[in-house]
């Protein structure tokens, strides 16, 4: 069937909308993609509600959160409308929408994860069934609720030599390693662009370090990097996940713009290297998706600190910007069919599990 996937990631830069044709198994044909950026005011409000949600004991009603959720849903309606127009399709052609929403807090250690976005309103806007809240069932069963993309990575990578790694660099970094027997191990490795973006926004008039140019002009403070890597979370074996708000820039206080950017970029790369140390069968090649692959300094640091061949997924003919949105379209179809989207080796779920809440128009 034709399926739309929607992703608002931890980088908080906008909405990715993708259209694919898939059977939820081995057949995947990407058809269209649209990226809709958030305006600055909404980015600020989104960051504020994420900080508020992380301070809460459990998900609950908050006026500011409800207001941002309504605005977020309206922006997703716009993104779907634009995608349909660009693709030449109409709503009646589409079988399902996979609606990730936006993660405002991820607390699997407390038994919950929280993605805002009104699935019922989105279904009503187009007359298309929506699968939303794709992480909560896994967390309730004792899993981490993340990462969820590995099942899609495996579908795309069916003909690649094994073991192979697929690294997603958004606000947070996560890696999928597909083994020789088609088994999957996946986990968050730590921050990707989240802290780098925060640093650039706090110390310059730039929203992010374009191409890694600022980091390239700086020097990594290895002492401060070691302090950040001493966080006990890095020693935990996978599967594991992390919230964007879990780390701070406090250890970098006093560094200039370039040295801070260089040290945070190294923090991302070194954390991936630490993650690979947990694997019994390391991949000989890692393909990188997400916005972080455009950061040349980060890509070079990844190769250096992991000692692994690191390449953008675009070399495989995949669209590294569209991959997450495509994945949520794929998982929505699997959810409709009752097929698993999370596994013991990817989230720590007790058994392979389906997930998602269905909203019919």
N, C-alpha and C positions, 0 to 999 in steps of 0.2 A: 504494500500500500504506500501511498504518499504520506509522509509524516513531516511535521515541522518541529524543530527543537529550538528552545530559547534558553540562553544562558546569560545571567548577570553575575560576573565573577568577582573574586575578592580584590581585584585591581580597581573596581568601582569606576571603570572608565566608560561603560556603556552596556548596551544589549547586543548580543550576537544572535542572529536568527538564521537558521539553515533549513533548507528543504532537501529531503532525501527520499529515494524509493528503496524500500527494504522489506524483507520478510521477517526481520528480527533475528535472523540467523546468519547465513553465509552470504546472502545477497545484499549488497549495499551500493547504491548509485547516487552520489551527490549531484544535486540538480541546481541549487541556487544558494546564495549567501548574501546577507545584508548586515552591516555593522552600524548601529545607531548610537552615537556618542551621547553621554549625559552632559547637560550644561553644568557650569561650575556651581551654581546655587544648589542643584539637586545633589551633586557629589558631596557637598558640605553637609547637607541634611542627612544623607545616607550614612556618612561617617559618624555623625552624632548619634543616630539611632543604633548603630552597631555598638558604640561604646556604652550606650544606655542598656542595651540588651545583655551585653556581657556582664554587667553589674547586677543583673536580676537573678534571683534564685531559681526562677523557672519562667517559661513563656507566659505572658499575661497581657491584659489590655492596658495600653498606654496611649493617650490621645496623640502624641507626636508620632508614635510608631504606626498607629492606624492611619494617620494622615499621609505619612510617607508610603505606606503600603498601597493606599488608593492611587497616589501619584505614580508609583512604580507600575501598577497594573495598567494604568492608562498609557504609559510609555510603551509597555509591551504590546498593547493593542495597536498602537501606531507602528511598531516594528513589524508585526505580523501583516498589517495592511500594506506596508511598503514592500515586504518580501513577496507577497502575492502579486502585487503590481509588477515588480521587476521580473518575476518568473513567468508571467503570462497565465498563471493559474487563478482559479476562483475558489472560494471557500468550500464549495461542494465537492471539489476534487480531493480534498484533504481528509484522510482517515482519522488522524489524531494529532494533537499538539502535546509535546513534552515540555512542561513549564517548570524550570528549576526554581524560579523565584530568586530572591537574594538572601544569602545567609547572613543574618544579623548576629547570630551567636551559635557557636558549635561547641557543645559541652557533653560529649559522650560519657565522660567520667561521672556526670550527674544523671545520665540516662536520657538526655534530650539533645535535639538539634533543632534550629529554628530558621526556617526559610519563609520570608514574607512574600506575599503575592496572592491575589484572589483568583483561584482557579475557576470558581463558578462564574465570576464576572467575565473572564476571558472566554470561557465556553459560550456564554450568552452573546458575546459581541460578534461571534462568527458562526454560531451554529455548529461548532466542531467539538467533539469530545476532547477533554483535557486531562492529562495525567500530571498531577502535581505532588508535592510532598514525597519525593522519591527516596529520601534518606531515613525518615523516622522509623519505619518498620524495622529496619536493620538495627538501629540504635536501641529500640525497645527490646530486641532479641539479644542484646549484649554486644553487637558489633560497633564499629567506629562510625558507620554511616558514610565513610569516605576512605579512599577514592572510589567513585562509581564508574569512571570511564574505562577501566581495564577490559571489561567484556567487549567494548567497542574497539579498543586497541587490538584485541586478539582477532576480531573479525577482519580488520583491515590488514593485519600483519600475517595472514595465513600462509603466505608463500615466502616469508623472509627466513633466512638462516637463524637457527636458535642456538643458544639463548639470545634474545634481543631485548633492548630496553626502549621504552617510550617515556620521555620525561616531559611533563607539562609545566611550563613556567608562566603562571599568572601572578596573582598576589602571593599565593602560597605555591610551593613546588610539590609535585607528587610524581612518582615513578611507577611504571608498570614493567615487570620483567616476565616475559613469556618464555617458558622453559622448553626443553627438548621434547617433552611429552605433552605439550599444549597446556600444562599447568600454569597458573598465574600467581605471582606474588606482587603485591602492590602496597604502597604506603606513602604518606606525606614525608618529605625529607626535611622540611622546614620552610623558611621564607623563600620567596622568589623575588618579585619586584615590589612587594608591599612596603617593606622598610626603606628600600631605595627611594621609592616615590615619596614616602613620608619625609625623608631627609631632604630631598630636593625641594619639596613644597615648603618645608620649615626654614630652609636656609638660602633659598633663591626665589626668583620669580618664575621658575620652571616647574611644570607639572610632573616631569619625569626626566631621567637621564637618557636623552635620545642617542641611540647607538652606543651608549656607554662612554661618550666623549668625556664627561666630567670625571668618571672613574679612571679613565685612561690617563688623565693628567695628574692623578693623585698617587699616593703611596699607601699600601696596606699597612696598618698598624697591627702587627702580628700579636702583640701583647694583648691589645683590646679584643682582637678576634678570638684569642684563646679563652678570654673571660666569657665571651658570648657562647662559645662552643662548649663551655663547661656545664651548661644547663643540663640537668640529669635527663631531660626528655630525649636527648640525642643517643643516650645509652640504651633506651628501651628498644627491645626487638620489635620488628613489625609483626602483624599489621598495627599501624598507629596513624593518628591524624592530629592536626593542630589548627587552632583558630588564628586568623591573621593578627588578632590583638594580643596573642600570647607572648610576643617578644616586644621589647622597647628599644629605643636608641640611647638609653641612659649611659651605657658604657662608652659611647662616642663623644660625650660632652667635652667640649674644648677643641675638637678637631676642626680644621677648616673644611670648606665645601668639598673640595676634590678628594682629600684624604678620607673623609667620612664616606663619600660615595664609593671609593675604592675598597674600603674595609667592609662595607655592607655588601658589595658585590662579591667579594671574597667569602663573606659569611654564607651567601647562597651556595656558591660553588663548593666550599669546604663541607657544608652540610650534606650535599649530594654525595660527596666522597665518603663521609661517615656512614651514610645510608647504605652504600654499596658494600661496606665492610660487614654488614649483617647477612649478606647473601652467600650461600654455599657455591653457587654457580653464577659467576659474574658475567654480564653481557659483554661481548667484545665490541659492540657498537651501541650507542645511545642516540636515538632520533628525538629531536626536541621540537615541541609544539608550544603554542602560546606566544604572547607578546614578548616574553623574555628572550626568544630566539633572535630578535632583531638587535639585541644588545651585544655588539661584537666583543666588548671587553668581557662580559659575562661568559660568552661562548668560549673564548680563549681560556679563561680561568677554569671553566668546567673541564676542558680537555687536559689542562695542566694538572689540576688537583685530583682528578679521577684517574689519570693515566689511561683514558679510554678514548676511542674514536667517537667524536661528538659531531653530529650533523643535523641540520634542520630537516624536519619531516617533508618539507617541500621537495627534497631530492627524490622522494618516493612517489611524487605526484599527488601527495596529500596536501590539503589546504590547512596549514598550521594555525591560521586564524579561526577557521570554521570548525575545528575538530570537536571542541566541547559541545557546541550547539548541535552538531550532527549526532554526537553521542547521546544526547538527551532525546532526540527524535527516535533514535534506534531503541533506547531503553523504554520509551513510551509504547512502542509496538510490542516489545517483549512483555511489558506489564499487561497489555491487553490480552496477550496469549497465555498469561500465567507463567512465563519463563523467568528464570532467575536473572537478577541484575547484580547481585552481590554474592560473595563466596567466602569461605573460611580463609583463603589465602589473600584476599583483597581487603576485607573490612574486619575480619575476625568473627564474622557471623557463624553461629553454630553449625549451620547447614547452608547450601545454596538457597538463596531467597529471592522471590520477586518483591516488588515494592511499588509504592505510589498510591495515591488516592484519585479515583476517577470522578470527574465532574462532567455530566452530560448536559447539553444545552436545554 
